[in-house]
């Protein structure tokens, strides 16, 4: 049996004494000082875990160049091979709490097909600056990175994104991201539902959860339902491949199905027993993505 998203997420947070302390503090503050609980929950909701310094320690292959670009009040980091093929660029995007290194296997597979892979590392992740991030910022970062690469003379042909990065890429595509192809790997369908999961894990009341969501939407100037498949799918014109594992315990397989059904002409590649992250290294998936983009 696979674990539910709640079980998987709760198990992750329970492994850290620090996050257990946060959960206790949130529970106490929403009883004694509700407004403080909302602000604290909002901050924790936007804090990627595990901490980005764990990914910063990663030894990066010597044949890659690393560039840090200022972005909003933080930065984004781009990884590329200076001697890569001169073919079209494919922008690779990790998910929430992820890092650029997770996309290396896919980058190698694309290079073998004559494509130039550029990995984008989001604010508050890996080497990028910033204490917090969120889904709307992910979408803005994708749009900004693609535009700057095009300004520098690159032809950005496609975006391949994992998990929350896939949700952000779909949103950016629906808003006119100028790429020809889109690959969504294990996308989540509902950020609104994730706030409910977050509230359950940290013991937040519905009142605190709703206030946190309202604070998030007011600060970002966008409502969470605008990121869901039925909202973005009809506006996506790019050729799209969705890859999702049937036993994904983080983002449900039904989420990937929802995107594939909402996007006209999209193809769905359903995998088995790869879970949420192993699809990034599976030879069959890598070949399918490379063939779709070639």
C-alpha atoms as a printed R data frame, in Angstrom:
    type eleno elety resid chain resno       x      y       z
1   ATOM     1    CA   UNK     A     1   0.000  0.000   0.000
2   ATOM     2    CA   UNK     A     2   1.211  3.535  -0.730
3   ATOM     3    CA   UNK     A     3   1.033  6.208   1.920
4   ATOM     4    CA   UNK     A     4  -1.397  9.071   1.559
5   ATOM     5    CA   UNK     A     5  -0.079 12.584   0.999
6   ATOM     6    CA   UNK     A     6  -0.960 13.382   4.593
7   ATOM     7    CA   UNK     A     7   0.960 10.370   5.920
8   ATOM     8    CA   UNK     A     8   3.984 11.059   3.726
9   ATOM     9    CA   UNK     A     9   4.127 14.742   4.613
10  ATOM    10    CA   UNK     A    10   3.511 14.166   8.310
11  ATOM    11    CA   UNK     A    11   6.259 11.535   8.382
12  ATOM    12    CA   UNK     A    12   8.674 14.002   6.775
13  ATOM    13    CA   UNK     A    13   7.954 16.772   9.271
14  ATOM    14    CA   UNK     A    14   7.985 14.405  12.247
15  ATOM    15    CA   UNK     A    15  11.597 13.446  11.578
16  ATOM    16    CA   UNK     A    16  12.811 16.929  12.538
17  ATOM    17    CA   UNK     A    17  12.797 18.144  16.164
18  ATOM    18    CA   UNK     A    18  12.759 21.724  14.853
19  ATOM    19    CA   UNK     A    19   9.591 21.226  12.828
20  ATOM    20    CA   UNK     A    20   7.957 19.424  15.761
21  ATOM    21    CA   UNK     A    21   8.744 22.519  17.836
22  ATOM    22    CA   UNK     A    22   7.189 24.738  15.149
23  ATOM    23    CA   UNK     A    23   4.059 22.605  15.209
24  ATOM    24    CA   UNK     A    24   3.800 22.906  18.981
25  ATOM    25    CA   UNK     A    25   4.371 26.669  18.799
26  ATOM    26    CA   UNK     A    26   1.721 27.152  16.124
27  ATOM    27    CA   UNK     A    27  -0.763 25.164  18.138
28  ATOM    28    CA   UNK     A    28  -0.136 27.246  21.236
29  ATOM    29    CA   UNK     A    29  -0.127 30.617  19.448
30  ATOM    30    CA   UNK     A    30  -3.428 30.084  17.649
31  ATOM    31    CA   UNK     A    31  -5.050 29.660  21.066
32  ATOM    32    CA   UNK     A    32  -3.288 32.600  22.735
33  ATOM    33    CA   UNK     A    33  -2.530 34.999  19.848
34  ATOM    34    CA   UNK     A    34  -4.405 34.043  16.648
35  ATOM    35    CA   UNK     A    35  -2.972 36.856  14.494
36  ATOM    36    CA   UNK     A    36   0.576 35.761  15.329
37  ATOM    37    CA   UNK     A    37  -0.341 32.164  14.464
38  ATOM    38    CA   UNK     A    38  -1.504 33.266  10.999
39  ATOM    39    CA   UNK     A    39   1.722 35.183  10.337
40  ATOM    40    CA   UNK     A    40   3.862 32.315  11.609
41  ATOM    41    CA   UNK     A    41   1.935 29.754   9.558
42  ATOM    42    CA   UNK     A    42   2.271 31.918   6.453
43  ATOM    43    CA   UNK     A    43   6.033 32.145   6.985
44  ATOM    44    CA   UNK     A    44   6.433 28.410   7.576
45  ATOM    45    CA   UNK     A    45   4.201 27.614   4.584
46  ATOM    46    CA   UNK     A    46   6.651 29.530   2.374
47  ATOM    47    CA   UNK     A    47   9.814 27.991   3.837
48  ATOM    48    CA   UNK     A    48  11.207 25.130   1.719
49  ATOM    49    CA   UNK     A    49  12.319 22.041   3.582
50  ATOM    50    CA   UNK     A    50  14.855 20.512   3.807
51  ATOM    51    CA   UNK     A    51  17.003 23.663   4.234
52  ATOM    52    CA   UNK     A    52  18.680 24.924   1.076
53  ATOM    53    CA   UNK     A    53  22.185 24.758   2.582
54  ATOM    54    CA   UNK     A    54  22.018 20.969   2.308
55  ATOM    55    CA   UNK     A    55  21.881 21.299  -1.493
56  ATOM    56    CA   UNK     A    56  24.547 24.006  -1.498
57  ATOM    57    CA   UNK     A    57  27.050 21.500  -0.137
58  ATOM    58    CA   UNK     A    58  26.516 19.282  -3.153
59  ATOM    59    CA   UNK     A    59  29.644 18.881  -5.287
60  ATOM    60    CA   UNK     A    60  28.662 20.094  -8.742
61  ATOM    61    CA   UNK     A    61  30.165 18.564 -11.921
62  ATOM    62    CA   UNK     A    62  33.145 20.600 -13.124
63  ATOM    63    CA   UNK     A    63  31.863 20.851 -16.710
64  ATOM    64    CA   UNK     A    64  28.911 23.010 -15.646
65  ATOM    65    CA   UNK     A    65  28.862 26.805 -15.283
66  ATOM    66    CA   UNK     A    66  26.832 28.323 -12.433
67  ATOM    67    CA   UNK     A    67  25.262 31.784 -12.762
68  ATOM    68    CA   UNK     A    68  23.337 33.623 -10.050
69  ATOM    69    CA   UNK     A    69  20.831 36.229 -11.244
70  ATOM    70    CA   UNK     A    70  19.150 38.761  -8.928
71  ATOM    71    CA   UNK     A    71  15.415 38.170  -8.876
72  ATOM    72    CA   UNK     A    72  12.840 40.114  -6.874
73  ATOM    73    CA   UNK     A    73  14.198 40.290  -3.295
74  ATOM    74    CA   UNK     A    74  16.198 37.082  -3.727
75  ATOM    75    CA   UNK     A    75  18.000 35.354  -6.607
76  ATOM    76    CA   UNK     A    76  17.736 32.447  -9.010
77  ATOM    77    CA   UNK     A    77  20.592 30.180 -10.070
78  ATOM    78    CA   UNK     A    78  21.106 28.804 -13.574
79  ATOM    79    CA   UNK     A    79  23.288 25.826 -14.406
80  ATOM    80    CA   UNK     A    80  24.498 25.171 -17.938
81  ATOM    81    CA   UNK     A    81  27.336 23.458 -19.767
82  ATOM    82    CA   UNK     A    82  29.437 26.015 -21.692
83  ATOM    83    CA   UNK     A    83  30.273 23.387 -24.319
84  ATOM    84    CA   UNK     A    84  26.747 22.036 -24.562
85  ATOM    85    CA   UNK     A    85  25.092 21.547 -27.963
86  ATOM    86    CA   UNK     A    86  24.006 24.727 -29.723
87  ATOM    87    CA   UNK     A    87  20.520 23.362 -30.183
88  ATOM    88    CA   UNK     A    88  17.341 24.745 -28.602
89  ATOM    89    CA   UNK     A    89  17.336 25.316 -24.850
90  ATOM    90    CA   UNK     A    90  15.215 23.163 -22.561
91  ATOM    91    CA   UNK     A    91  14.644 24.801 -19.184
92  ATOM    92    CA   UNK     A    92  14.574 22.251 -16.337
93  ATOM    93    CA   UNK     A    93  12.796 23.137 -13.095
94  ATOM    94    CA   UNK     A    94  12.834 21.284  -9.759
95  ATOM    95    CA   UNK     A    95   9.976 21.099  -7.267
96  ATOM    96    CA   UNK     A    96   9.304 22.445  -3.786
97  ATOM    97    CA   UNK     A    97  12.170 21.663  -1.434
98  ATOM    98    CA   UNK     A    98  14.130 20.264  -4.388
99  ATOM    99    CA   UNK     A    99  17.339 21.380  -6.018
100 ATOM   100    CA   UNK     A   100  19.111 21.564  -9.358
101 ATOM   101    CA   UNK     A   101  21.014 18.312  -8.842
102 ATOM   102    CA   UNK     A   102  17.777 16.343  -9.141
103 ATOM   103    CA   UNK     A   103  17.578 17.350 -12.815
104 ATOM   104    CA   UNK     A   104  21.093 16.228 -13.819
105 ATOM   105    CA   UNK     A   105  20.076 12.827 -15.194
106 ATOM   106    CA   UNK     A   106  17.457 14.460 -17.394
107 ATOM   107    CA   UNK     A   107  19.964 17.087 -18.537
108 ATOM   108    CA   UNK     A   108  22.383 14.348 -19.633
109 ATOM   109    CA   UNK     A   109  19.609 12.564 -21.516
110 ATOM   110    CA   UNK     A   110  18.617 15.735 -23.349
111 ATOM   111    CA   UNK     A   111  22.190 16.581 -24.258
112 ATOM   112    CA   UNK     A   112  22.514 13.173 -25.905
113 ATOM   113    CA   UNK     A   113  19.613 14.263 -28.140
114 ATOM   114    CA   UNK     A   114  21.397 17.468 -29.146
115 ATOM   115    CA   UNK     A   115  19.391 19.728 -26.834
116 ATOM   116    CA   UNK     A   116  20.903 22.308 -24.493
117 ATOM   117    CA   UNK     A   117  19.663 21.792 -20.938
118 ATOM   118    CA   UNK     A   118  19.598 24.766 -18.571
119 ATOM   119    CA   UNK     A   119  18.638 23.997 -14.968
120 ATOM   120    CA   UNK     A   120  16.805 26.680 -12.999
121 ATOM   121    CA   UNK     A   121  17.114 26.712  -9.209
122 ATOM   122    CA   UNK     A   122  14.397 28.689  -7.475
123 ATOM   123    CA   UNK     A   123  14.634 31.358  -4.758
124 ATOM   124    CA   UNK     A   124  15.250 29.912  -1.280
125 ATOM   125    CA   UNK     A   125  16.480 26.656  -2.838
126 ATOM   126    CA   UNK     A   126  20.040 25.384  -3.301
127 ATOM   127    CA   UNK     A   127  22.450 28.209  -4.085
128 ATOM   128    CA   UNK     A   128  19.714 30.781  -4.627
129 ATOM   129    CA   UNK     A   129  19.139 33.509  -2.050
130 ATOM   130    CA   UNK     A   130  15.911 34.216  -0.218
131 ATOM   131    CA   UNK     A   131  14.374 32.877   3.000
132 ATOM   132    CA   UNK     A   132  10.998 31.957   1.506
133 ATOM   133    CA   UNK     A   133   9.295 31.296  -1.819
134 ATOM   134    CA   UNK     A   134   5.944 30.127  -3.153
135 ATOM   135    CA   UNK     A   135   4.093 28.868  -6.223
136 ATOM   136    CA   UNK     A   136   3.403 32.278  -7.832
137 ATOM   137    CA   UNK     A   137   7.072 33.218  -7.448
138 ATOM   138    CA   UNK     A   138   8.071 29.911  -9.086
139 ATOM   139    CA   UNK     A   139   5.887 30.852 -12.080
140 ATOM   140    CA   UNK     A   140   7.362 34.348 -12.280
141 ATOM   141    CA   UNK     A   141  10.897 32.954 -12.086
142 ATOM   142    CA   UNK     A   142  10.240 30.576 -14.993
143 ATOM   143    CA   UNK     A   143   8.884 33.420 -17.108
144 ATOM   144    CA   UNK     A   144  11.799 35.699 -16.181
145 ATOM   145    CA   UNK     A   145  14.485 33.091 -16.810
146 ATOM   146    CA   UNK     A   146  13.032 32.173 -20.205
147 ATOM   147    CA   UNK     A   147  12.802 35.831 -21.217
148 ATOM   148    CA   UNK     A   148  16.369 36.608 -20.179
149 ATOM   149    CA   UNK     A   149  17.725 33.544 -21.977
150 ATOM   150    CA   UNK     A   150  15.902 34.622 -25.131
151 ATOM   151    CA   UNK     A   151  17.278 38.148 -24.713
152 ATOM   152    CA   UNK     A   152  20.769 36.618 -24.606
153 ATOM   153    CA   UNK     A   153  20.159 34.969 -27.969
154 ATOM   154    CA   UNK     A   154  19.060 31.484 -26.906
155 ATOM   155    CA   UNK     A   155  16.068 29.763 -28.428
156 ATOM   156    CA   UNK     A   156  14.060 28.418 -25.490
157 ATOM   157    CA   UNK     A   157  12.130 25.513 -26.937
158 ATOM   158    CA   UNK     A   158  10.618 23.793 -23.913
159 ATOM   159    CA   UNK     A   159  10.192 23.624 -20.155
160 ATOM   160    CA   UNK     A   160  10.392 20.391 -18.172
161 ATOM   161    CA   UNK     A   161   9.311 20.778 -14.563
162 ATOM   162    CA   UNK     A   162   8.771 18.531 -11.550
163 ATOM   163    CA   UNK     A   163   6.102 18.648  -8.833
164 ATOM   164    CA   UNK     A   164   5.339 22.230  -7.709
165 ATOM   165    CA   UNK     A   165   7.631 23.432 -10.497
166 ATOM   166    CA   UNK     A   166   5.290 21.668 -12.932
167 ATOM   167    CA   UNK     A   167   2.280 23.462 -11.481
168 ATOM   168    CA   UNK     A   168   4.173 26.758 -11.902
169 ATOM   169    CA   UNK     A   169   5.254 25.896 -15.451
170 ATOM   170    CA   UNK     A   170   1.663 25.089 -16.438
171 ATOM   171    CA   UNK     A   171   0.519 28.433 -15.066
172 ATOM   172    CA   UNK     A   172   3.313 30.299 -16.878
173 ATOM   173    CA   UNK     A   173   2.445 28.489 -20.116
174 ATOM   174    CA   UNK     A   174  -1.201 29.440 -19.728
175 ATOM   175    CA   UNK     A   175  -0.111 33.090 -19.434
176 ATOM   176    CA   UNK     A   176   1.815 33.098 -22.708
177 ATOM   177    CA   UNK     A   177   5.228 31.605 -21.895
178 ATOM   178    CA   UNK     A   178   6.882 31.542 -25.360
179 ATOM   179    CA   UNK     A   179   7.934 27.895 -25.598
180 ATOM   180    CA   UNK     A   180   6.797 25.176 -27.997
181 ATOM   181    CA   UNK     A   181   6.645 22.192 -25.651
182 ATOM   182    CA   UNK     A   182   5.859 21.477 -22.016
183 ATOM   183    CA   UNK     A   183   6.599 18.441 -19.848
184 ATOM   184    CA   UNK     A   184   4.897 18.168 -16.456
185 ATOM   185    CA   UNK     A   185   6.407 15.591 -14.109
186 ATOM   186    CA   UNK     A   186   4.182 14.610 -11.160
187 ATOM   187    CA   UNK     A   187   2.272 17.920 -11.003
188 ATOM   188    CA   UNK     A   188   0.036 18.773  -8.020
189 ATOM   189    CA   UNK     A   189  -3.450 19.822  -9.033
190 ATOM   190    CA   UNK     A   190  -4.561 21.960  -6.108
191 ATOM   191    CA   UNK     A   191  -2.483 24.376  -3.997
192 ATOM   192    CA   UNK     A   192  -5.694 25.057  -2.073
193 ATOM   193    CA   UNK     A   193  -5.840 21.403  -1.024
194 ATOM   194    CA   UNK     A   194  -2.202 21.559   0.002
195 ATOM   195    CA   UNK     A   195  -3.076 24.287   2.527
196 ATOM   196    CA   UNK     A   196  -5.506 21.795   4.070
197 ATOM   197    CA   UNK     A   197  -2.757 19.174   4.199
198 ATOM   198    CA   UNK     A   198  -0.390 21.707   5.771
199 ATOM   199    CA   UNK     A   199  -3.039 22.624   8.349
200 ATOM   200    CA   UNK     A   200  -3.609 18.972   9.268
201 ATOM   201    CA   UNK     A   201   0.098 18.280   9.672
202 ATOM   202    CA   UNK     A   202   0.610 21.318  11.921
203 ATOM   203    CA   UNK     A   203  -2.679 21.076  13.784
204 ATOM   204    CA   UNK     A   204  -4.088 24.360  12.502
205 ATOM   205    CA   UNK     A   205  -7.753 25.139  12.818
206 ATOM   206    CA   UNK     A   206  -9.799 25.837   9.694
207 ATOM   207    CA   UNK     A   207 -10.039 29.456  10.788
208 ATOM   208    CA   UNK     A   208  -6.241 29.794  10.914
209 ATOM   209    CA   UNK     A   209  -5.820 27.947   7.619
210 ATOM   210    CA   UNK     A   210  -8.346 30.149   5.838
211 ATOM   211    CA   UNK     A   211  -6.732 33.308   7.224
212 ATOM   212    CA   UNK     A   212  -3.310 32.075   6.098
213 ATOM   213    CA   UNK     A   213  -4.629 31.413   2.588
214 ATOM   214    CA   UNK     A   214  -6.266 34.844   2.474
215 ATOM   215    CA   UNK     A   215  -2.978 36.463   3.521
216 ATOM   216    CA   UNK     A   216  -1.120 34.514   0.843
217 ATOM   217    CA   UNK     A   217  -3.576 35.460  -1.903
218 ATOM   218    CA   UNK     A   218  -3.661 39.132  -0.913
219 ATOM   219    CA   UNK     A   219   0.142 39.398  -0.889
220 ATOM   220    CA   UNK     A   220   0.580 37.604  -4.210
221 ATOM   221    CA   UNK     A   221  -2.420 39.200  -5.903
222 ATOM   222    CA   UNK     A   222  -3.754 35.880  -7.154
223 ATOM   223    CA   UNK     A   223  -6.233 33.276  -5.952
224 ATOM   224    CA   UNK     A   224  -5.130 29.675  -5.453
225 ATOM   225    CA   UNK     A   225  -7.851 28.151  -7.680
226 ATOM   226    CA   UNK     A   226  -6.302 30.019 -10.626
227 ATOM   227    CA   UNK     A   227  -3.464 27.457 -10.590
228 ATOM   228    CA   UNK     A   228  -5.693 24.398 -10.861
229 ATOM   229    CA   UNK     A   229  -5.944 22.300 -14.069
230 ATOM   230    CA   UNK     A   230  -9.411 23.470 -15.047
231 ATOM   231    CA   UNK     A   231  -8.227 27.088 -14.844
232 ATOM   232    CA   UNK     A   232  -4.887 26.793 -16.661
233 ATOM   233    CA   UNK     A   233  -5.454 23.823 -18.959
234 ATOM   234    CA   UNK     A   234  -7.776 25.411 -21.555
235 ATOM   235    CA   UNK     A   235  -5.282 28.257 -22.058
236 ATOM   236    CA   UNK     A   236  -2.232 26.055 -22.683
237 ATOM   237    CA   UNK     A   237  -1.473 25.753 -26.403
238 ATOM   238    CA   UNK     A   238   1.920 24.034 -26.180
239 ATOM   239    CA   UNK     A   239   2.329 20.363 -27.018
240 ATOM   240    CA   UNK     A   240   2.293 18.792 -23.550
241 ATOM   241    CA   UNK     A   241   3.466 15.532 -21.993
242 ATOM   242    CA   UNK     A   242   2.379 14.667 -18.455
243 ATOM   243    CA   UNK     A   243   4.302 11.964 -16.567
244 ATOM   244    CA   UNK     A   244   2.907 10.667 -13.288
245 ATOM   245    CA   UNK     A   245   3.378  7.506 -11.256
246 ATOM   246    CA   UNK     A   246   0.334  5.571 -10.140
247 ATOM   247    CA   UNK     A   247   1.844  5.107  -6.666
248 ATOM   248    CA   UNK     A   248   3.019  8.680  -6.113
249 ATOM   249    CA   UNK     A   249   2.411  9.335  -2.392
250 ATOM   250    CA   UNK     A   250   3.115 13.079  -2.569
251 ATOM   251    CA   UNK     A   251   1.003 14.232  -5.509
252 ATOM   252    CA   UNK     A   252  -1.847 11.931  -6.438
253 ATOM   253    CA   UNK     A   253  -1.878 10.169  -9.800
254 ATOM   254    CA   UNK     A   254  -5.314 11.753 -10.286
255 ATOM   255    CA   UNK     A   255  -3.585 15.159 -10.282
256 ATOM   256    CA   UNK     A   256  -1.554 14.243 -13.347
257 ATOM   257    CA   UNK     A   257  -4.667 12.848 -15.018
258 ATOM   258    CA   UNK     A   258  -6.484 16.115 -14.332
259 ATOM   259    CA   UNK     A   259  -3.781 18.120 -16.120
260 ATOM   260    CA   UNK     A   260  -3.663 15.721 -19.067
261 ATOM   261    CA   UNK     A   261  -7.437 15.971 -19.483
262 ATOM   262    CA   UNK     A   262  -7.583 19.751 -19.089
263 ATOM   263    CA   UNK     A   263  -4.872 20.482 -21.695
264 ATOM   264    CA   UNK     A   264  -6.015 19.948 -25.271
265 ATOM   265    CA   UNK     A   265  -4.000 17.212 -26.997
266 ATOM   266    CA   UNK     A   266  -1.853 16.430 -23.951
267 ATOM   267    CA   UNK     A   267  -0.356 12.949 -23.602
268 ATOM   268    CA   UNK     A   268  -0.189 11.077 -20.296
269 ATOM   269    CA   UNK     A   269   2.627  8.662 -19.495
270 ATOM   270    CA   UNK     A   270   1.580  6.609 -16.477
271 ATOM   271    CA   UNK     A   271   4.408  4.838 -14.660
272 ATOM   272    CA   UNK     A   272   4.278  2.191 -11.948
273 ATOM   273    CA   UNK     A   273   6.232  1.916  -8.682
274 ATOM   274    CA   UNK     A   274   8.542  4.883  -9.334
275 ATOM   275    CA   UNK     A   275   6.920  7.106  -6.727
276 ATOM   276    CA   UNK     A   276   7.344 10.861  -6.706
277 ATOM   277    CA   UNK     A   277  11.075 11.349  -7.304
278 ATOM   278    CA   UNK     A   278  12.427  8.284  -9.077
279 ATOM   279    CA   UNK     A   279  10.721  9.356 -12.296
280 ATOM   280    CA   UNK     A   280  13.538 11.920 -12.553
281 ATOM   281    CA   UNK     A   281  16.111  9.137 -13.011
282 ATOM   282    CA   UNK     A   282  14.196  6.271 -14.602
283 ATOM   283    CA   UNK     A   283  15.677  5.333 -17.967
284 ATOM   284    CA   UNK     A   284  12.278  4.794 -19.574
285 ATOM   285    CA   UNK     A   285  10.977  8.172 -18.448
286 ATOM   286    CA   UNK     A   286  14.174  9.941 -19.505
287 ATOM   287    CA   UNK     A   287  13.951  8.406 -22.959
288 ATOM   288    CA   UNK     A   288  10.262  9.271 -23.313
289 ATOM   289    CA   UNK     A   289  10.875 12.898 -22.366
290 ATOM   290    CA   UNK     A   290  13.905 13.208 -24.655
291 ATOM   291    CA   UNK     A   291  11.982 11.680 -27.577
292 ATOM   292    CA   UNK     A   292   9.034 14.018 -26.976
293 ATOM   293    CA   UNK     A   293  11.331 17.070 -27.016
294 ATOM   294    CA   UNK     A   294  13.610 16.049 -29.882
